[in-house]
Amino acid sequence: MTAPLFLPCAAGVEDLLSSEVQRLLPGIPIHTQRGGVALDGDPIHVMTLNLKCRLAQRVLVEVGEAAYRDETDIYLLAKAVDWTQWITPQHTLRVDTTSHRSPLRSLNFAALRVKDAVCDTLRDATGERPSVDTHNPDLHLVLHLSAERAVLYVDTSGEPLFKRGWREDKGDAPLKETLAAAMLAAADWQGTPEHGGALHDPVCGSGTVAIEAAQIACGIAPGLLRRFAFERLLPFGSTEMRADWQRLKSHAQSRIHASAVPIFASDVSFRMVDFARRNAERAGVADSIVFNGGDALERGAPALPEGMPGTLMLNPPYGERIEVGGKAGRSSQRDPRQIDNRGIDNKAAPTDFFTRLASHWKRAYTLHPAGWTAYILSPDMKLPTAMRLKEARRVPMWNGPIECRLFRFDLVAGSMRAGAGNEAPRVEQPVQPPVKRPVKQPVK
């Protein structure tokens, strides 16, 4: 039995997610929408997407959709679903509500009406009702309200998909794994000598980019180390479904292989390097990453096999994130221009940090015959000017509420500007900010 599915993602990642889903589920029609992709899928598709999708935030199954005017309509929408096919009274539930221009005054009351409908359905059928669990529910429901339409989803993921199951050690404001995967996808880095080559993150923090890259290079499915909400729901609880789930995981396990490209990660903080190394061990890729301490402004380029290109992938600290350390942190005073039009102080960028970084790259990274390509995720739209470089490409991405661009620089000997034969700078299309969908506290 198929049902409408929706996979939300970070703004700017929709096209990348669409391509990933098409690769995972070839032949399935995909509809790219603002904020995610939609498709019709069966339980096997739901399990496959949860296990293998790197860019989606969740896998949602649509169970109801209708026009509404008040909370009574919301109750009737939820009451029309046969919840006995999803849970028993011994299961627990939670309801969250998001909205975009909803006329309702209380989103919490709308969520309460959904909870009432589920409990009434179970009580009518069995004489008992399920309990609410706001922390680890068996059934997590998401109600989305637009100006006139209400859509009710079952969240089959449980914890968001960026939680891969390996991160225990982390620093301040760690990059989400889904965004790290989006950066790599935008760079067409696939962990092979032909697509991206070697990878180096010289400001690795707790190791998110390098670990995500290593799992890609080793063929490790992102969901192999964690559990999902669908495993506790009735449609996935039959003997046949459990056997299908075990076959999917066994097949994914059998596809793990050694990385064909070297991966390097370093950070000025030896404490963060230690965190990254321990995270890599839990992720099963410690042997695929070379970790080092060292300042990004001083560490030389890693030695690469002859003919293999290299990719630099950086998410330097910015905005309300963390202070930069090392030589850059000892730099002179901050430029007042670093306070952007949203009032965010770019703490991590001393006046000449990126200029000095570009100069270091010119000395250290332009000598390799196969070349290096650098990607930097930054909210500073004038970053190329600060680096005195011409970007070859810029890709809009959102890091949570922070609007960013993933800048590409082709490291060419001499001027280090985009040279003949390189990709022409792309004309950037305007990007709408993500829809603000406030989430109320779960119903108790």
Protein Blocks (a to p, Z undefined) as FASTA:
>chain_A
ZZdddddddehilmmmmmmmmmmmghiacdddehiacddddfklmmmmmmmmmkbmbdcd
dfbdcddfbfmlmmmmmmmpcfklmbcfkbccddddddehiabfblklmmmmmmmmmmmm
mmmmnopacdddfklcfbdcdddddfkbccddddfklpafklnolambdcehiacfklmm
mmmmmnopghiaknopaaddfblmnommmmmmmmmmnopafklmpccfklmpfklmpmkl
mmmmmmmmmmmmmmgccdfbdcddddfblklmmmmmmmmmmnopmmmpccdeddfklpcc
ddddehiacdddddddehjlbccehjllmmccddfklpcfkopacfklcfklmmmmmmmm
mmmmmmpmnopadddddfblklmmmnopacfbdcdddehjbccddddddddehjlpaceh
iacdddddddddddddddddddZZ
